[in-house]
Amino acid sequence: MHFLREKFEKHVAATSSSPMGIAIERAEGLWLYGIDGKRYLDMIAGIAVSNLGHSHPAIVAAVQAQVARYMHLMVYGELIQEPQVDLADLLCQHLPPVLSSVYFVNSGTEAVEGALKLAKRVTGRQEIVCCNNAYHGCTHGSMSLIGSQEYHEAFAPLLPQVRRVRFGVLEDLEQITSRTACFITELVQGEAGVRTASPEYWQAARTRCNETGTLFIADEIQTGIGRTGKLFAFEHYNIVPDILVLAKALGGGMPVGAFIASREQMLALTHHPMLGHMTTFGGHPVCCAAALAHLQIITRQQYWKQVDRLGKQLKNVLQKYPGVREIRQIGLMLAVDFKDETTAMTAYKTWLDRGIFIDWFLFCPTALRIAPPLIINEDDIQEFEQRIYEK
Ligand SMILES: Cc1ncc(COP(=O)(O)O)c(C=O)c1O
């Protein structure tokens, strides 16, 4: 253990000055097991990834079977690979008919990049409109949309012609014009600390995009595949995006991202220049096999139907915790907002100490993130309650 930590600190690149640094032996269901024997209730699911918990037997079996059959063959888009085709087909069966063509990539940020490029090609325009406090990923294009001046200054120059509007504010939609290629937004802002907008806002945004010929890109990387209580969050608002962006939970624990549009629009990436977007590993057969097994279970059992009830139970449990000011919740996506940063940090440390694995948000320092696997049940919530209120 001692040597493992030493090597971690020496050779694995750090992203912050104080990493959690817990060495994990294995993970199963809702539990992470440390190599020191301590176990943790996973209340973040690898940040909205492991919907069916860890090491789900059907996903493990699908991965093992695919590994034995074939792994990497050739860059994306050339060969017909069954797990990839079946995954695209199953996704499209659960989407409105216009979202009929799936481009698989490796991650969320890469899916955002693909979506932005597609919008530019389809519209012949360059301007992008995004929202304050948005998070769309960490590559240069995605980071151009990030709602933080500090990141912009640190990595300038970023993409030009990016216009930022206030999330959820109707009058700001007028800034989407006939010069705008796309309006890109999360449907529930994640890193801003679980912020929703009204159905009227989303319908007005859809209408404004239609009026101006702007493509509506819904970044459902965090909200997609059941987390908010619908398979896709746009279903809450009775709108259909032009481009849907998925990742995180899509892969069932393996890295897969996707941007999805109409077949007609997607064809824009095949000419002038051809190969308008390329990837060596995007849609990797092993990742697609895992994603397919995961999506089959989620859609067969319609897990999203229980998500809001469980989210509300968690909200009730958390509401009486000392120092909690507000809880924002949609499905199993919760922000527990404390009266100040210090109280939030104290709760974080106390809970971690008591074997509760949670996380915070990029743009909401007073809040803690709760986003457990969708398979969480009443007993798990009771265990969570006992641990956080332990005397
Ligand atoms: C809404 C949203 N978009 C994009 C991303 C980036 O995804 P990835 O980390 O897979 O690149 C994230 C990741 O947290 C996200 O929450």
The ligand as a Gaussian input file, in Angstrom:
#p B3LYP/6-31G(d) Opt

LIG

0 1
 C      -22.254000      17.993000     -19.329000
 C      -20.882000      17.459000     -19.646000
 N      -20.371000      17.626000     -20.869000
 C      -19.158000      17.161000     -21.197000
 C      -18.373000      16.489000     -20.275000
 C      -17.017000      15.980000     -20.669000
 O      -17.023000      14.589000     -20.762000
 P      -15.647000      13.788000     -20.714000
 O      -15.064000      13.971000     -19.363000
 O      -16.020000      12.355000     -21.025000
 O      -14.785000      14.367000     -21.786000
 C      -18.866000      16.306000     -18.974000
 C      -18.038000      15.645000     -17.964000
 O      -18.180000      15.812000     -16.788000
 C      -20.145000      16.796000     -18.657000
 O      -20.658000      16.650000     -17.431000

